[in-house]
Amino acid sequence: MNWKFFAGILLGFGIGFGCRAFGIPSPAPPVLVGALLVVAMTSGYILADRFLAQREARHRCDCGGPTGRSARSGDTP
């Protein structure tokens, strides 16, 4: 597992504990369906990030780089 995952879980529990201890309204949805929606969106974000990071960029040749000139445009020095 990733250390960011554990840090996020720890931070989430810490915020929840602090909100409950000091009587602050929780920033999380109060019903189970809302909480599951947050978990589903977070999981989808993480899975998409892992999937997209493993693919090679399809339009790398169109990237201009620091000069702004792409290899396809024919105006490279």
For each residue, the residues with C-beta under 8 A, 3 or more apart:
1: 5 6
2: 5 6
3: 6 7
4: 7 8
5: 1 2 8 9
6: 1 2 3 9 10
7: 3 4 10 11
8: 4 5 11 12
9: 5 6 12 13
10: 6 7 13 14
11: 7 8 14 15
12: 8 9 15 16
13: 9 10 16 17
14: 10 11 17 18
15: 11 12 18 19 27
16: 12 13 19 20 26 28
17: 13 14 20 21
18: 14 15 21 22 24
19: 15 16 22 24 25 26 27
20: 16 17 23 26
21: 17 18
22: 18 19
23: 20
24: 18 19
25: 19
26: 16 19 20 30
27: 15 19
28: 16 34 35 38
29: 33 34 35 37 38
30: 26 34
31: 34 35
32: 35 36
33: 29 36 37
34: 28 29 30 31 37 38
35: 28 29 31 32 38 39
36: 32 33 39 40
37: 29 33 34 40 41
38: 28 29 34 35 41 42
39: 35 36 42 43
40: 36 37 43 44
41: 37 38 44 45
42: 38 39 45 46
43: 39 40 46 47
44: 40 41 47 48
45: 41 42 48 49
46: 42 43 49 50
47: 43 44 50 51
48: 44 45 51 52
49: 45 46 52 53
50: 46 47 53 54
51: 47 48 54 55
52: 48 49 55
53: 49 50
54: 50 51
55: 51 52 58
56: 60
57: 60 63
58: 55
59: 62 63
60: 56 57 63
61: 70 71 72
62: 59 70 72
63: 57 59 60 70
64: 67 68 69 70
65: 68 69 70
66:
67: 64
68: 64 65
69: 64 65 73 75 76 77
70: 61 62 63 64 65 73 76
71: 61 76
72: 61 62
73: 69 70 76
74:
75: 69
76: 69 70 71 73
77: 69
